[in-house]
Amino acid sequence: MPPPSVGRQPVDPITLTFLIIGGVGAAILLIALVVGDVLHFASPDIDGPFSLPAIAAFIGGMGFVGAIPAALIPEAAGSGLRAVISALVGLAGAVPLALLAAKLTSGLSNMRTDPTLTEADLPGALGVVITPIPATGYGEVRVRVHGTDQKYAARSGTPLATGTNIFVVNALSASSVEVVSTDDA
């Protein structure tokens, strides 16, 4: 015989309904994160309050926020009154959540990013030798490109000592460059 449940009360139907609505919103948000741009309504260019994450936040907020008063208002107040108050409180909580979700997704979608560094960006860059470059072979240089320091294997027509300032003449590959000294100029 199973032990009797002590202190457990079943969830009333109104609270359960709002929790299910919140769960549906959370499921829609999960789908939006996994599937992404495939399920946009009307046009993939739609953004803002009608984006899938904003709709999911609205539905989830309506459910989860609406479940709070449904659980706190005594059943003696009547089912109709509890449902209406819960819906109004849920709506009041859902609108800011939807707007916040729209603002966050818009900000992430329109975030400015730096261009990808390519071999074409390397010629003309200045740097310094960090591992001596022999007459025949490779050393290492640190080159500042697009505001960041990058390290490359480097060769030169003449031997260059550590600390020599250099100018990149050519990108030999994605990881090596040909340089000349600027200290002689």
C-alpha positions in Angstrom: 0.0 0.0 0.0 1.6 3.4 -1.0 2.1 5.9 1.7 -0.5 8.7 1.8 0.6 12.0 0.3 1.1 14.5 3.1 0.6 18.2 2.3 0.1 17.7 -1.5 -2.8 19.3 -3.1 -3.7 18.9 -6.7 -3.2 21.9 -9.0 -6.5 23.6 -9.7 -7.6 23.7 -13.3 -7.1 27.4 -13.8 -3.5 27.4 -12.6 -2.8 24.3 -14.6 -4.3 25.9 -17.8 -2.0 28.9 -17.4 1.0 26.7 -16.7 0.2 24.7 -19.9 0.0 28.0 -21.9 3.4 29.0 -20.5 4.8 25.6 -21.4 3.5 26.0 -25.0 5.3 29.4 -25.1 8.5 27.8 -23.9 8.2 25.0 -26.5 7.7 27.6 -29.3 10.8 29.4 -28.1 12.7 26.2 -28.2 11.5 25.6 -31.7 12.5 29.1 -32.7 16.0 28.5 -31.3 16.5 25.2 -33.0 14.8 25.8 -36.3 15.4 29.5 -36.5 14.4 31.5 -39.6 12.4 28.7 -41.2 9.2 29.4 -39.2 8.9 33.2 -39.7 5.4 34.3 -40.4 4.7 35.9 -43.8 8.2 37.0 -44.7 11.6 36.1 -43.3 12.3 39.9 -43.1 9.6 40.4 -40.4 11.2 41.4 -37.2 10.1 43.2 -34.0 6.9 42.4 -32.1 5.9 39.7 -34.6 9.1 37.6 -34.6 8.8 34.1 -33.4 10.8 34.7 -30.2 8.6 37.7 -29.4 5.5 35.6 -29.9 6.9 32.8 -27.8 7.8 35.2 -25.0 4.3 36.7 -25.1 2.6 33.3 -24.9 5.0 32.0 -22.2 4.7 35.2 -20.2 0.9 35.1 -20.5 0.9 31.6 -19.1 3.6 31.7 -16.4 2.8 35.2 -15.1 -1.0 34.4 -15.3 -0.4 31.2 -13.2 0.8 33.3 -10.3 -2.5 35.0 -9.4 -4.4 31.8 -10.3 -2.5 30.0 -7.6 -2.7 32.8 -5.0 -6.4 33.9 -5.3 -8.6 31.7 -3.1 -11.0 29.4 -4.9 -13.8 31.0 -2.9 -13.5 34.1 -5.2 -15.0 32.1 -8.0 -13.5 30.5 -11.2 -14.6 33.3 -13.5 -13.1 36.1 -11.4 -9.8 34.1 -10.9 -9.6 33.4 -14.6 -10.2 37.1 -15.6 -7.7 38.5 -13.0 -5.1 35.9 -14.0 -5.5 36.7 -17.7 -5.2 40.4 -17.1 -2.1 39.9 -14.9 -0.7 37.5 -17.5 -1.3 40.0 -20.2 0.4 42.8 -18.2 3.4 40.5 -17.7 3.5 39.2 -21.3 3.7 42.5 -23.1 7.0 43.7 -21.6 8.4 40.2 -22.0 7.5 40.2 -25.7 8.9 43.6 -26.3 12.1 42.7 -24.4 12.4 39.5 -26.6 11.9 41.5 -29.7 14.5 44.1 -28.7 17.1 41.4 -27.8 16.6 39.4 -31.0 16.7 42.5 -33.1 19.9 43.6 -31.3 21.5 40.2 -31.9 20.4 40.0 -35.5 21.7 43.5 -36.4 24.9 43.3 -34.3 27.8 44.9 -36.1 30.7 42.5 -36.6 34.2 43.1 -37.9 35.1 41.8 -41.3 36.9 38.5 -41.6 40.6 38.9 -42.0 41.9 37.7 -45.4 45.3 37.5 -47.0 44.4 40.6 -49.0 44.4 42.6 -45.7 48.1 41.8 -44.9 50.2 43.6 -47.6 51.0 47.1 -46.2 50.7 46.1 -42.6 53.4 47.1 -40.1 54.8 44.9 -37.4 57.9 43.7 -35.6 60.1 40.6 -35.7 59.6 38.4 -32.7 61.7 35.4 -33.8 64.8 36.2 -35.9 64.3 35.7 -39.7 67.3 33.9 -41.2 68.5 34.6 -44.8 67.0 31.3 -46.0 64.0 30.2 -43.9 61.3 31.5 -41.8 61.1 33.5 -38.5 58.0 35.0 -36.8 56.5 38.5 -36.9 53.7 40.2 -35.0 51.6 42.3 -37.3 48.7 44.7 -36.4 45.8 44.1 -38.8 42.3 45.6 -38.2 43.3 46.6 -34.7 44.4 43.2 -33.5 47.9 41.7 -33.3 48.4 38.6 -35.4 51.4 36.3 -35.5 52.7 35.0 -38.8 55.6 33.0 -40.1 57.8 35.4 -42.1 60.6 35.3 -44.6 62.7 38.1 -45.9 65.4 38.6 -48.5 67.8 39.6 -45.8 68.3 38.3 -42.2 66.3 40.3 -39.6 66.9 40.3 -35.9 64.3 40.3 -33.1 62.8 43.7 -32.5 63.3 44.9 -36.1 60.3 46.9 -37.4 58.9 45.4 -40.6 56.5 46.1 -43.5 54.5 43.3 -45.0 55.2 43.1 -48.8 53.2 40.0 -49.7 51.0 37.4 -48.1 52.4 34.0 -49.1 49.6 32.0 -47.4 47.0 32.5 -44.7 49.8 32.0 -42.1 53.0 33.3 -43.7 54.1 36.7 -45.1 57.1 38.2 -46.9 58.5 41.2 -45.1 61.1 44.0 -45.4 62.8 46.0 -42.7 61.6 49.6 -42.1 64.5 50.3 -39.8 66.9 50.8 -42.8 64.7 53.5 -44.4 
